[in-house]
Amino acid sequence: MAAQSQRVGPDRRKPSPLGESHLMASGRAFWLTAMLIAVNVGGGLFVVFVVPTRAQYPSSPEEPLKLIFVLGAFATILSAAPLITFLSVGWFTRYQEFQNSLKEGALSAYLQRFWSQRLIHALEDAGELTGQPVSSETWRVLADKNLDLCDRLFARIYHEQYGLSPFVPPFAILLLVAYAAAALVGWNYTCPHCRKFSQATCVYGLSQQLLVASLAGAFMFVVSDSVLSIRRRSLNITDVYWYSLRLFLAVPLALVANALTGTDGLHTALAFSLGTFPVDALLKIVRRMGFPQVTDADKRENQPDKLLTLEGVTLPIVATFEAEGVNSVEQVAAADPVLLSIRTGFPFRFTLRLGSQAIVRRHFGENASALMPIGLCDVVSIYLLVKAADGITSPQLPEVENYEAVLQDAAARLFPADDVNQRLAVVKMKFRQIAAEEYTLMLALITPLDPAL
């Protein structure tokens, strides 16, 4: 999919200041494959001219080189194939998921909420604003009128945050590390004094079987995790950096396994097992070993805000949020839903649903769970209820019958011990605050209810 570089601005007379082109699926596959070939060719030349294999095999110097070339090609192809497939095919499916939800007014509302400065600058570049100070209402109206500009601005932001360019550096690093790891194994295997599995190699005295086991475990984690992330359409740029680090740590982990007491078989099994561990799991082990003074009491006193209170959230979902540094309801309510959905890999609509609940919980605290049985735990339902209370009717809004009874029921559920008039006044005030939030206005456009109801 290419950005519309030929599209024109709102006046339809000059090229858009946001116009730019991006590689389509075939172009991405071509250039990423070219990088794969370039790494193998460059690695092969490095081995031929730098690695001292010819002095060890004066009669047949090409024999060790063949094994290094084959292992290097196999390792890089195995590591790169899932990423090339995702960036050429799966990436566009993920992009279309956001495009299908953020359309017309919903996209304008999203940009106004989370990218207001970029939107103002885009309006200035397009000649819609003169650069002079304007009221918030003015530029918001202009944004709603220039939906074509909003569409192109979102495309640019998305490519900057999650496009091909941010993926290229970690992709190249991963290929280099994978080739170096495979070449290291091949070179040690062909050395005359390093051929025996149980004999110490030239890599810090590690045995061949220990080195192979550790690197094999790391490759197993990298390929399996990348395939799983691609299947979920949740592969991130940071994941590729973690894969490179994981391969790089294979040799140090083999040294750790070798330093422990036990038989050679136990060392090999331990090295392979540690190799399959993700980096975050290894960091937790290291932290526990380095900071044993952290007690259970300290952990209980510093417990994060419970995301489990949100409807639809399970322990694996909480773990995913915490891995991305999101461990409170407030963070979910304040985060950009597009970037949060990209980081976590969750469906965009599910992320919006959690953000909607988080806003209600931010206003009512733990009592917000009492609103779940009557369907007022998300902001869109509250928004429609407030509109009905204000007497605002529209063919686009579902009809709300007897809204006063609904408000009284909600007040009784939230504050059962308070005075009837007092709790009703508080609930009305809170509902109006929720309905007035920018996030609520955005969600009302993104996830509207069927007006025929």
Secondary structure, 3 states (H helix, E strand, C coil): CCCCCCCECCCCCCECCCCCCCCCHHHHHHHHHHHHHHHHHHHHHHHHHCCCCCCCCCCCCHHHHHHHHHHHHHHHHHHHHHHHHHHHHHHHHHHHHHHHHCCCHHHHHHHHHHCHHHHHHHHHHCCCCCCCCCCHHHHHHHHHHCHHHHHHHHHHHHHHHHCHHHHHHHHHHHHHHHHHHHHHHHHHHHCHHHCCCCCECCCCCCEHHHHHHHHHHHHHHHHHHHHHHHHCCCCCHHHHHHHHHHHHCHHHHHHHHHHCCCCHHHHHHHHHHHHCCCHHHHHHHHHHHHCCCCCHHHHHHCCCCCHHHCCCCCHHHHHHHHHCCCCCHHHHHHCCHHHHHHHHCCCHHHHHHHHHHHHHHHHHHHHHHHHHHHCCCCHHHHHHHHHHHCCCCCCCCCCCCCHHHHHHHHHHHHCCCCCHHHHHHHHHHHHHHHHHCHHHHHHHHHCCCCCCC
